[in-house]
Amino acid sequence: MKTIIISLLLITISLGVYSQEFQVPENYVLDKAEDYATYEQDVLDGINWIMDTPINKQANKRKNVNTFLLKWLAGSPNVSLEIKTEIVTFIKPNPDLLMIFMGGWTKYALESKDYDNKVAGTTAGIEAVIDFYTTNKAFMSKDKNVEKYIKMKANGTLKGYIEKNA
């Protein structure tokens, strides 16, 4: 039992240290298609950082990471997101959740190499929003739409809803 507790403590500490250590690449170049592949690991690390770092911490760094991620997404030849207003209904009260949604979709696409599956990408994005919102709820405005998604996930109806609306 002590071994499990110590292992969990070490994992938690290492995740906290990792989330603080990510740095946006300096002087990155995104001119041609090949450039984007060069930064895929940095994109994944940046997504992990914005998802793991509490919303009330390191605001300037969060802006820099978001800027890097948006620039990469804007020209990525592989990852293409679709943001439907029927699904992404949570932008107004908590604008940071849009980046979390895009990050969840992008992470799914890069890790699975499933670039064209809108349902799976949207589901990954919504699940990332649910996780982030739940973890940072004390620092965010209450959002009935995200809370609806939380209930759908718990009831097992989230994927069906996304399939119908994606």
CORBELWO-V965363 format. One record per residue. N is the residue number from 0. RES is the residue in one small letter. OMEGA is omega in whole degrees, -180 to 180 (none if undefined). NEAR is the number of other C-alpha atoms within 10 Angstrom. D_LAST is the distance of its C-alpha to the last C-alpha in Angstrom with 1 decimal. Layout:
N,RES,OMEGA,NEAR,D_LAST  N,RES,OMEGA,NEAR,D_LAST
This chain:
0,m,178,6,45.1  1,k,-180,7,46.3  2,t,180,8,44.8  3,i,-180,9,41.3  4,i,179,10,41.7  5,i,178,11,43.1  6,s,178,12,40.3  7,l,178,12,37.6  8,l,179,12,39.5  9,l,178,12,39.8  10,i,-180,12,36.1  11,t,179,12,35.3  12,i,-178,11,37.9  13,s,176,11,36.8  14,l,178,16,33.2  15,g,178,14,34.6  16,v,-180,11,36.8  17,y,-175,15,34.1  18,s,179,18,31.7  19,q,-174,13,34.6  20,e,-177,11,35.7  21,f,176,16,32.7  22,q,175,14,33.7  23,v,178,18,31.7  24,p,178,13,33.3  25,e,175,6,36.1  26,n,180,6,36.3  27,y,-178,13,33.2  28,v,180,12,32.7  29,l,-177,17,29.4  30,d,-176,9,30.9  31,k,-174,11,29.9  32,a,-178,12,27.3  33,e,-179,11,29.6  34,d,-175,16,29.9  35,y,178,19,26.4  36,a,180,17,27.1  37,t,-174,13,30.2  38,y,-177,17,28.3  39,e,179,17,25.5  40,q,176,12,27.6  41,d,178,18,28.2  42,v,178,26,24.5  43,l,179,18,24.0  44,d,178,20,27.1  45,g,177,25,26.0  46,i,178,21,22.6  47,n,-179,19,24.7  48,w,-178,22,27.1  49,i,180,23,24.8  50,m,-176,24,23.3  51,d,-177,18,26.8  52,t,180,20,28.8  53,p,-176,17,29.0  54,i,-178,19,27.7  55,n,-179,11,31.3  56,k,171,9,32.8  57,q,-176,12,33.4  58,a,-179,12,31.7  59,n,178,9,33.1  60,k,178,16,32.1  61,r,177,19,28.5  62,k,-180,12,28.5  63,n,179,14,29.9  64,v,179,22,27.5  65,n,179,21,24.5  66,t,178,13,26.2  67,f,-178,18,26.6  68,l,180,22,23.1  69,l,178,16,21.8  70,k,180,11,24.3  71,w,-179,21,23.4  72,l,-177,19,19.7  73,a,-178,13,20.6  74,g,-177,16,22.4  75,s,179,18,21.2  76,p,-176,15,21.3  77,n,-174,17,19.1  78,v,179,20,16.5  79,s,-177,19,13.9  80,l,173,21,11.3  81,e,-178,12,8.5  82,i,-179,15,8.9  83,k,-178,11,7.1  84,t,177,11,9.8  85,e,-177,9,8.2  86,i,-179,16,7.4  87,v,-173,19,10.3  88,t,-170,16,12.9  89,f,-175,19,15.7  90,i,-173,15,17.1  91,k,-176,12,20.0  92,p,-176,14,22.0  93,n,-175,13,21.5  94,p,179,11,20.6  95,d,-179,19,21.3  96,l,176,25,18.1  97,l,179,19,16.1  98,m,177,20,18.2  99,i,177,25,17.8  100,f,-179,28,13.9  101,m,178,26,14.5  102,g,179,29,17.3  103,g,179,24,15.6  104,w,-179,28,13.0  105,t,179,28,16.1  106,k,178,24,18.3  107,y,-176,22,16.1  108,a,-178,22,16.0  109,l,-177,17,19.7  110,e,-177,12,20.9  111,s,-173,9,19.2  112,k,178,13,19.4  113,d,-172,14,16.0  114,y,-172,19,14.9  115,d,-176,13,12.4  116,n,-177,15,10.2  117,k,-180,19,6.8  118,v,-180,18,6.2  119,a,178,19,9.8  120,g,179,27,9.8  121,t,179,27,7.4  122,t,179,25,9.5  123,a,178,22,12.5  124,g,180,26,12.0  125,i,179,28,11.7  126,e,176,21,14.6  127,a,178,22,16.6  128,v,180,27,16.3  129,i,-179,22,17.5  130,d,-178,16,20.3  131,f,180,21,21.4  132,y,-179,25,21.4  133,t,-179,14,23.3  134,t,-174,16,25.8  135,n,-174,17,26.4  136,k,-178,14,26.2  137,a,-176,11,29.8  138,f,-176,11,29.3  139,m,175,17,26.2  140,s,177,12,25.7  141,k,-178,13,24.4  142,d,-179,16,20.8  143,k,-178,12,19.9  144,n,177,15,16.1  145,v,179,20,16.5  146,e,175,15,19.1  147,k,179,13,16.7  148,y,177,19,14.4  149,i,179,20,17.7  150,k,179,14,18.7  151,m,179,15,15.5  152,k,180,17,16.1  153,a,-180,10,19.8  154,n,-179,9,19.2  155,g,-178,11,16.9  156,t,-175,12,14.1  157,l,-177,19,11.6  158,k,178,18,10.0  159,g,178,13,9.9  160,y,-180,16,8.3  161,i,178,17,5.4  162,e,-178,13,5.5  163,k,-172,9,6.1  164,n,-176,12,3.8  165,a,none,19,0.0
